[in-house]
Every structure is written in structure tokens, then in C-alpha cells.
Amino acid sequence: MKKSFILIFCTLFFLTSLNSDAEIKREDVLKETSHLNKGILKKAKDSIGNLNPLSYLKKRKKCKVLADRQDTVAEGKKNYKLCMNE
């Protein structure tokens, strides 16, 4: 009786873990292939985002001032990139 209970418990645990792994893999595949269904223009729009020339120039000016205030060139470049990616 005890052995059969342990056998059933282990079987159910094993099947549950296999099912959860399959769901995770399926979600990963859907995320990875979602870009394949988009057209060229939609891909470009997603990569550019909401790019407005005026706001870009204001942001660039602000980030450049912050980069110039850093002690070293490397720190300035790093902070400039971080500021522009925000």
C-alpha cells in the first residue's frame, strides 16, 4: 500500500513537472517568433519608438551637458548613453 502510494505520488509529480516545462518553452518560442509576423514598417516603428526631432534634440542637449560634467571621458560616454536610452 505504501509503495503504491509513493509510486503514484512520484508519477504525478513527474508528469506535472513535464507539463510546466512544456508551457514555459511554448511561451518562450512565441516571444522569440513574434517579430517574424510583423511587417517591415512595424519593425522599424518598434525599433525607433516615438521619435520626435525636437524632443530628440532637447534630450541630446540635456544628456550632452550631463556628460560634460563628468570627471573622465569614459564616465561621460557611459552617462550619455544611459541618458539617451531613457
Contacts in CASP RR format, 6 or more apart in sequence:
PFRMAT RR
TARGET T0000
AUTHOR 0000-0000-0000
METHOD contacts of the structure
MODEL  1
MKKSFILIFCTLFFLTSLNSDAEIKREDVLKETSHLNKGILKKAKDSIGN
LNPLSYLKKRKKCKVLADRQDTVAEGKKNYKLCMNE
35 43 0 8 1.000
38 46 0 8 1.000
59 83 0 8 1.000
59 84 0 8 1.000
60 84 0 8 1.000
62 83 0 8 1.000
63 79 0 8 1.000
63 80 0 8 1.000
63 83 0 8 1.000
63 84 0 8 1.000
64 80 0 8 1.000
66 76 0 8 1.000
66 79 0 8 1.000
66 80 0 8 1.000
66 83 0 8 1.000
67 76 0 8 1.000
67 77 0 8 1.000
67 79 0 8 1.000
67 80 0 8 1.000
67 83 0 8 1.000
68 76 0 8 1.000
70 76 0 8 1.000
70 79 0 8 1.000
END
